[in-house]
Structures are given as C-alpha cells and as structure tokens.
Amino acid sequence: MLRSPLVLDNNVLSSFVDSGWFDALSFPIPTYDVVTPRAVWGREFEPYVEMNTPPEWLELRTFEEELDSPTPGQLSDLDWQCLGLAEESNGTVITNDKPLREQCLERGVETRWGTKFMLRIFKGCAITQSDYDAGLGRYLEDVYLPASVEDELRSQEK
C-alpha cells in the first residue's frame, strides 16, 4: 500500500536550509513519505544550495503531466509540479506560498502551511530543542509571519 506523501515545495525546503534544520532533520512520521518533485529539486532547490543528493528523509518523485491552469501565470511550473504530484498520489502540499495553497484548496488537494508542518515535526522530535532554538531567528527572517505567530514560535518548548 502506498503511503500518502507530504509534498514539500521549494520555499519550505529553502526555509529549512536557511534555518539550519535541513541537515538535522529526522522524520518519525511513519504514515507519510516526505517528497518533493524531482523538477523542484533539480531546477530550483539544488542550484540554490548546491546539494546533489537529497537527505535520507526526502524522496524525489517525478510528475510529468501538464495541469490546466484556470489562472495562467498565478503559479510557476514548479508549483504546479507540487500540486500535481500531491493530486495524483492523494498527498498533502506543504507550502508557505499563499497562491499555491489557494490553488490546492480550489482543486481539492489537501494543504498545510509550512510553519504548521515545522511545528509538528519539532513537537514530534524531528528537530531538537537546541536546533530549533538555534535556527528560529533565521527561519523567522526567511518566512513572513504575523507578530503574534512569531511570538508563539519563540515560546515553543517540548
């Protein structure tokens, strides 16, 4: 039986790199695979971080179909890759990108905010308290959040 994947877009992957959490992650989420489209990795993420091989916790998957866009130009081709991969595999798109999230919701594809995902894996011990504390300032610089959410993130403990 295939597990429903969590499909991470480039902004989530990049925010984890910027915060220093990317290399420190482990994923004790046995009911999900954590994936990103091969095109996102190769064309958008890998050139940014100059990393050839994904970590053990991240699987690269190919999505080759073209999706019909009701609003051309609203999403990049790579955002459509994330949406399409989640759609074909009954997965969940993890993003901090509002247009991608809205398009997922319009198409009936489950989506979660990247920050909620980060908190979930932190609470699930995939990010240690010391790694979380060390990277939180950089994460907050990378991801725009309301002050109340930033305050909540600063007060998180396991």
Secondary structure, DSSP 8 states (H G I E B T S, - for coil): ---EEEEE-HHHHHHHHHHT-TTT-----TTEEEEEEHHHIIIIIHHHHT--S--TT-EEE--------SSTTSS-HHHHHHHHHHHHHT-EEEES-HHHHHHHHHHT-EEEEHHHHHHHHHHTTSS-HHHHHHHHHHHHHHS---HHHHHHHHT---
